Amino acid sequence: MSACTTITQPSETEIGRTIEAPEPVVIAGDVVNTDLLKRFYAHHDFGPVWASRPEQAKAIIATVAHADEQGLNPALFHADALKHESTLSSLERELLLSDAALAYADAMARGAVPVERRSDSEALTPGPVDSAAKVGQALDDADPGATLDALAPTTATYRALRKALQACRTARAADKRKNPDCVRRVEVNLERQRWLPRTLPADRVMVNVADERLVYYHDDQPVFSTRVIVGQDVERNQSPEFQAVIDASLFNPPWVVPKDIVTREILPKIHRDPNYLARNKMIMLANGEVEQMAGPEAGLGLLMFDMPNRFDVYLHDTPDRSLFNRINRRISHGCIRVQNPRELAALLLKEPVSAVDQGIATGTTTRNVLPTGVPVFVIYQTAFVDEKGVLRYAPDFYNRDPALWKQLNKAPRRARSSTLSMVPATVRHDPRMAFNASGSRLF
């Protein structure tokens, strides 16, 4: 049967030749994403898809024109060029529509600023999404725009933020002096919601660094909340945004001080006080790290949650309980200190707090594996719905909001030249699509 199957090659169609060209493809001044277009049209024999679907095309144009309702700039999806589609050639309209649909699907599914375009500390992602396949599946839907909108989060926070965005814009329209930063703050936090999995685990730990608070959800219900201490404002010590899995609880953990902290902070103290290591029950390791013996005065306190991750950031206890009374609790090197770690350990281990206390009382370092690993999400939401269902705002003390908003509103890539000969004289015309074949200005 395979011998009877004909596979269309890109060079056989005008769409294929265009998106396979080595030069950037520019339409109405915007550079389109040829990688996504290649994946999409490979499933459609590199032929046109929108000319035979006029209602679906209208739906996509309307959807991207209202991308601001999702907190996104319509310019990211060629909204203005598509609004004036009569000025486009058939080929331009075809490719621009596909690029807009693909970009919008990608933004809804994993964020308009995907993980590969963010800073290293912003590592949250819902996982890989095949935008080409999603648009392909939506092609014959009555309203493909609504189908793509459904790729967005459905969390209470996302819904509340969309309502807040509308309220902010209404207030601004009535009085330009009102809430000048409200729209921006809501838009960046809608984007951060798009970085999370579409279906959050029913049992999970959520640490909102901006709110300096941890919430544990069981069966999708908040059952435990506590204050936390987070990373300092200086960039190298900020708590990152990431996902991990808590798989064990360590009682009486020793603290291995990373080499960079040893260099910056421990070595100068040793230089001033030769007895510093002995007084703090520390030893210098051969690899340049320092280990502090377990005990009530150890840096990790009496309890640590094992959650392997590339940042080496963990949840743990602390010997100084008074620190949780501070308004500003941004004092760690990035790790998360938990005010009530024993109660959290009991919930995760599915044991009474008394059993946790007994384990700690032995004084020995023990690793207690959880019955089931519990996902933990370390997020940075400066606008969010709390565990009581109330929309709240937190200060942007790491100053991450302006940088993210700038990325969200970055103008699409543009090119100076907008002339490209579409059909070389040596290549036959594609009968499935009508367009200028004389080398006139199409791109």
C-alpha positions in Angstrom: 0.0 0.0 0.0 2.9 2.4 0.7 3.9 2.2 -2.9 0.5 3.6 -3.9 0.7 6.6 -1.5 1.8 9.9 -2.9 3.5 12.3 -0.5 3.6 15.9 -1.6 7.0 17.5 -1.4 7.4 21.1 -0.4 9.0 22.0 -3.7 5.8 21.0 -5.5 3.6 23.8 -4.1 3.9 27.6 -3.8 3.4 27.4 -0.1 6.0 24.7 0.3 8.6 26.6 -1.8 7.9 29.8 0.2 8.3 28.5 3.7 11.2 26.2 2.7 13.2 29.2 1.4 16.4 29.9 3.4 15.5 33.6 3.7 13.1 34.9 6.4 9.5 35.1 5.1 8.1 38.6 5.6 4.4 39.4 5.1 3.0 42.9 5.6 6.3 43.7 7.3 6.1 40.9 9.9 8.5 37.9 9.9 6.5 34.7 10.2 7.5 31.5 12.0 8.5 29.2 9.2 9.3 26.3 11.5 5.8 26.1 12.8 4.4 26.7 9.3 6.4 23.8 7.9 5.1 21.5 10.6 1.5 22.7 10.0 1.5 22.5 6.2 3.3 19.1 6.2 0.0 17.7 7.4 -1.9 19.4 4.6 0.2 18.5 1.5 1.7 22.0 1.6 -1.6 23.3 0.1 -4.0 26.1 1.2 -6.4 25.4 4.0 -8.3 28.7 4.5 -9.7 29.5 1.1 -12.2 26.6 1.4 -13.0 27.5 5.0 -14.2 31.2 4.9 -16.1 31.1 8.2 -13.2 29.5 10.1 -10.9 32.2 8.7 -13.2 34.9 9.9 -13.3 33.3 13.3 -9.5 33.3 13.6 -9.3 36.9 12.5 -11.9 37.9 15.1 -10.2 35.9 17.8 -6.7 37.4 17.4 -8.3 40.9 17.1 -9.6 40.4 20.6 -6.4 38.8 22.0 -6.3 41.7 24.5 -9.1 40.0 26.4 -6.6 37.4 27.3 -4.1 40.1 28.3 -2.1 39.8 25.0 -1.2 42.3 22.4 -3.1 41.6 19.2 -0.1 42.8 17.2 1.7 39.6 18.2 -0.8 37.8 15.9 -0.9 40.1 12.8 -4.3 41.5 13.9 -3.8 44.8 12.0 -2.7 43.2 8.7 -5.5 40.6 8.9 -8.0 43.5 9.5 -7.0 44.8 6.1 -6.9 41.5 4.4 -8.1 42.9 1.1 -4.7 44.4 0.6 -3.1 41.0 0.9 -2.5 38.5 -2.0 -4.1 35.1 -1.7 -0.8 33.6 -0.6 -0.1 36.3 1.9 -3.5 35.9 3.5 -3.1 32.1 3.6 0.3 32.2 5.4 -0.5 35.1 7.6 -3.7 33.5 8.8 -1.9 30.2 9.6 0.9 32.0 11.4 -1.6 34.0 13.5 -3.5 30.8 14.4 -0.3 28.9 15.3 1.1 31.8 17.3 -2.2 32.3 19.2 -2.5 28.5 19.9 1.1 28.5 21.2 0.4 31.5 23.4 -2.8 30.0 24.9 -1.2 26.6 25.4 2.1 27.5 27.0 2.4 31.3 27.1 3.3 34.1 24.7 6.7 34.1 26.3 7.6 30.4 26.3 10.3 29.0 28.6 13.0 29.2 25.9 12.6 33.0 25.8 12.6 33.7 29.5 15.3 34.1 32.1 16.8 31.0 33.7 15.0 31.6 37.0 11.6 31.5 35.2 11.5 27.8 34.5 7.8 26.9 34.8 6.2 25.4 31.8 3.0 23.3 31.1 5.1 21.0 29.0 5.4 20.5 25.2 2.4 21.4 23.1 2.1 20.6 19.4 0.5 23.9 18.2 0.5 22.7 14.6 -1.6 19.7 15.6 -3.9 21.8 17.7 -4.7 24.2 14.8 -5.1 21.3 12.5 -7.6 19.8 14.8 -9.5 23.1 15.0 -9.7 23.7 11.2 -13.1 22.2 10.7 -14.6 23.3 14.0 -17.5 25.7 13.7 -15.5 28.2 15.7 -11.8 27.4 15.7 -11.1 30.6 17.6 -13.1 29.4 20.6 -11.3 26.0 20.3 -7.9 27.8 20.5 -9.2 29.9 23.4 -9.9 26.7 25.3 -6.2 26.0 25.4 -5.9 28.7 28.0 -6.0 28.0 31.8 -9.3 27.5 33.4 -8.1 28.1 37.0 -10.0 30.4 39.3 -7.1 32.8 39.2 -7.1 33.0 35.4 -10.9 33.7 35.4 -10.6 36.3 38.1 -7.7 38.0 36.4 -9.6 38.3 33.1 -12.5 40.0 35.0 -10.0 42.2 36.8 -8.4 43.2 33.5 -11.8 44.3 32.1 -12.4 46.3 35.3 -9.0 48.0 35.1 -9.6 49.0 31.5 -13.0 50.3 32.3 -11.6 52.4 35.2 -8.8 53.7 33.1 -11.3 54.7 30.3 -13.3 56.7 32.8 -10.4 58.3 34.5 -6.9 58.2 33.0 -5.5 58.9 36.5 -6.9 55.7 38.0 -4.8 52.6 38.4 -2.1 53.3 35.8 -0.3 50.1 36.5 -3.4 47.9 37.1 -3.6 46.6 33.5 0.1 45.8 33.2 0.1 43.9 36.5 -3.0 41.8 35.5 -1.6 41.1 32.1 1.8 39.7 33.3 0.0 37.5 35.9 -2.3 36.1 33.2 0.8 35.1 31.3 2.3 33.5 34.4 -0.8 31.4 34.8 -0.3 30.2 31.2 3.1 28.8 32.3 1.3 26.2 34.6 -0.1 22.8 33.7 -3.6 23.0 32.4 -4.7 20.3 34.9 -3.0 21.0 38.3 -2.4 17.9 40.5 -5.2 17.4 43.0 -2.6 17.1 45.8 0.1 19.8 45.4 2.1 22.4 47.3 2.0 26.0 46.0 4.6 28.5 47.1 3.9 32.0 46.0 7.2 33.8 46.5 5.6 37.2 45.9 3.1 36.5 48.7 5.7 34.8 50.9 3.2 32.0 51.7 2.8 28.3 51.1 -0.5 26.5 50.6 -1.0 22.7 50.5 -4.0 21.4 48.4 -5.5 18.0 49.0 -8.1 16.8 46.6 -8.0 20.3 45.0 -8.9 21.9 48.3 -6.6 24.2 50.4 -6.1 22.4 53.7 -2.9 24.1 55.1 -1.3 27.5 54.8 1.8 28.9 56.4 4.2 31.8 56.0 7.6 31.3 54.3 10.9 33.0 54.1 12.1 33.5 50.5 15.2 34.6 48.6 16.7 38.1 49.0 16.1 40.8 46.5 19.6 40.6 45.0 19.2 38.7 41.7 21.6 35.8 42.5 19.7 35.0 45.7 16.2 35.3 44.4 13.9 32.3 44.6 13.3 30.9 41.1 10.0 29.9 39.5 10.0 26.1 38.9 8.2 22.8 39.5 9.6 19.8 41.4 8.3 16.8 43.3 8.6 16.3 47.1 9.5 12.7 47.5 10.8 12.5 51.1 11.1 14.4 54.3 14.5 14.5 56.1 14.6 14.6 59.9 17.6 16.3 61.5 19.3 17.1 58.1 22.9 18.3 57.9 23.4 21.5 55.9 25.9 21.4 53.0 26.7 25.0 52.2 27.2 25.5 48.5 30.6 26.6 47.3 29.6 30.0 46.1 28.1 30.9 49.5 31.3 29.5 51.2 33.4 31.8 49.0 31.3 34.9 49.5 30.3 34.6 53.1 32.0 31.7 55.1 35.6 32.3 54.1 35.6 36.0 55.1 34.2 34.9 58.5 36.8 32.3 58.9 39.5 34.9 58.1 38.2 37.1 60.8 37.5 34.3 63.3 39.6 31.1 63.0 37.3 29.3 65.4 34.2 30.1 63.3 33.8 26.6 61.8 34.2 24.8 65.2 31.8 27.2 67.0 29.1 26.5 64.3 29.8 22.7 64.2 31.0 23.0 60.6 33.7 21.2 58.7 35.4 22.2 55.4 34.9 19.5 52.7 37.5 18.6 50.1 35.4 20.0 47.3 35.3 23.5 48.8 31.8 23.1 50.3 31.2 23.4 54.1 29.0 20.9 56.0 27.2 21.9 59.2 26.3 19.0 61.5 22.6 18.3 62.1 21.0 19.8 65.2 18.5 22.4 66.4 20.9 25.2 65.5 21.7 23.9 62.0 20.9 26.1 59.1 18.1 23.7 57.8 16.6 23.4 61.2 15.2 20.0 62.2 13.4 19.2 59.0 13.9 19.4 55.2 11.7 18.4 52.3 13.7 16.5 49.6 12.6 17.9 46.1 15.4 17.4 43.6 15.8 20.3 41.2 18.5 21.9 39.2 18.4 25.1 41.3 19.1 23.2 44.6 16.3 25.1 46.2 14.4 23.3 48.9 11.7 23.7 51.6 13.0 23.5 55.1 12.8 24.4 58.7 14.9 27.2 60.4 16.3 27.5 63.9 15.3 31.2 64.1 11.5 31.2 64.5 11.2 34.9 65.1 12.0 35.7 61.5 8.5 34.7 60.5 7.2 37.7 62.3 8.9 40.0 59.9 6.9 41.9 57.2 9.9 41.5 54.9 10.8 37.9 54.8 13.1 38.0 51.8 16.3 37.0 53.6 17.4 33.5 52.3 19.8 32.5 49.5 16.9 31.3 47.5 15.6 28.3 49.5 12.2 28.4 51.1 12.0 28.3 55.0 8.6 27.1 56.2 7.1 28.4 59.4 5.2 25.2 60.3 7.2 22.4 58.7 6.1 19.7 61.1 2.5 20.1 60.2 3.3 20.1 56.5 5.5 17.0 56.9 2.6 15.2 58.7 0.2 16.0 55.9 2.7 14.8 53.2 3.7 11.7 55.1 0.0 11.0 56.0 1.1 10.6 59.7 0.1 12.5 62.9 2.4 15.4 63.9 3.3 13.3 67.0 5.0 10.7 64.7 7.0 13.5 63.1 8.0 14.8 66.5 9.1 11.3 67.6 11.2 10.9 64.5 13.0 14.2 65.0 13.5 13.5 68.8 15.8 10.6 67.9 18.4 13.2 66.9 19.5 11.0 64.0 19.3 11.9 60.3 16.6 9.9 58.7 15.0 10.0 55.2 11.3 9.3 55.3 9.9 8.6 51.9 6.4 10.0 51.1 3.7 7.4 50.3 3.2 9.3 47.1 5.4 12.1 45.7 3.7 15.5 45.9 4.3 18.1 43.2 5.4 21.5 44.4 5.1 24.7 42.3 7.2 27.7 43.3 5.5 30.6 41.6 5.8 34.4 41.5 2.3 35.8 41.2 1.9 39.5 42.1 -1.9 39.2 41.4 -3.6 36.0 42.4 -6.7 34.4 44.0 -5.8 33.2 47.5 -7.0 30.0 49.2 -10.2 31.8 50.3 -11.1 32.8 46.7 -10.2 36.4 47.1 -8.3 38.3 44.3 -5.2 39.8 46.0 -2.2 41.7 44.9 1.4 41.3 46.2 4.4 43.6 45.7 6.8 43.0 42.8 9.8 43.1 45.0 12.0 41.3 42.5 10.9 43.8 39.8 10.0 41.0 37.4 6.7 42.5 36.2 8.2 45.3 33.9 10.5 42.9 32.1 7.8 40.4 31.4 5.3 43.1 30.3 8.0 44.4 27.9 8.4 40.9 26.4 4.6 40.5 26.1 4.4 43.8 24.2 7.5 43.4 22.1 6.8 44.3 18.5 6.8 41.4 16.0 10.0 40.9 14.1 10.0 43.1 11.1 12.2 43.3 8.0 13.3 46.3 5.9 12.8 44.5 2.6 9.3 43.4 1.7 9.9 42.2 -1.9 10.3 38.5 -2.7 9.8 36.9 -6.0 7.4 34.0 -5.3 7.6 31.9 -8.5 10.9 31.2 -10.2 10.5 30.8 -14.0 11.7 27.2 -13.8 9.0 26.1 -11.4 5.6 25.2 -12.5 2.5 27.0 -11.1 0.5 25.5 -8.4 -3.1 25.1 -9.8 -4.6 24.9 -6.3 -4.0 28.5 -5.4 -4.4 31.8 -7.3 -1.8 34.5 -6.6 0.6 36.8 -8.3 3.2 34.7 -10.1 5.0 37.5 -11.8 7.4 38.4 -9.0 5.2 41.4 -7.9 5.5 42.7 -4.4 3.9 39.9 -2.3 6.1 40.0 0.8 
